[in-house]
Amino acid sequence: MTQDQFFTILVSIPLKPGCAKEFLALLDDLFTAMHSEPTFVSATALQGADDPDTIVLCETWLDRNNFSSVQRNRPYRGAYEARLPDLLREPRRIDFFTVANNVSHISSSRPSPSSATSN
């Protein structure tokens, strides 16, 4: 597998006020099922710091064709997709991305901000 097979989906989900808890419960079931998919890489749900009823999903997968033709039609998505229209205050936005640049920090021995600036 090459790096260019990876793609990321950002889904902005504007929920009706007070619906975040129900949505996140639906999402737990969806994430559990997605985890066993062979083309699944990772998923993160972000909740708006200033608007907790806005959720952004960040999903990384392999093989966009498989995602579009197979993964989006999996039966485990049924309950999620059926309930979603009643929870949304406006349509969700789905955008696809490929990696343009990447950096990560996996070391657990990161310097504290104060020691990094004292030099």
Secondary structure, 3 states (H helix, E strand, C coil): CCHHHEEEEEEEEEECCCCHHHHHHHHHHHHHHHCCCCCEEEEEEEECCCCCCEEEEEEEEECHHHHHHCHHHCHHHHHHHHHHHHHECCCCEEEEECCCCCCCCCCCCCCCHHHHHCC
